[in-house]
């Protein structure tokens, strides 16, 4: 279970924070910076970026780097996205 907050900081850039946990009491945070590129129409984008994560709990807490790519569609104030991290 988790929560994601995504904020556009410049016209084509955004930052995203992810806080998540699992039933094994492992908690992780991920911070990403993403570049958005419009395709087809104004409300349809692909994006890519990277960042870092930190994990606590379990047997071995760890830190690492992450990459992300995906696509998103915006209709009015609703945004739907699909990505791979």
Secondary structure, DSSP 8 states (H G I E B T S, - for coil): -EEEEEEEEETTEEEEEEEEE-TTS-EEEEEEEEEEEE-SSTTEEEEEEEEEEEEESSS--EEEEEEEEEEEEEETTEEEEEEE-
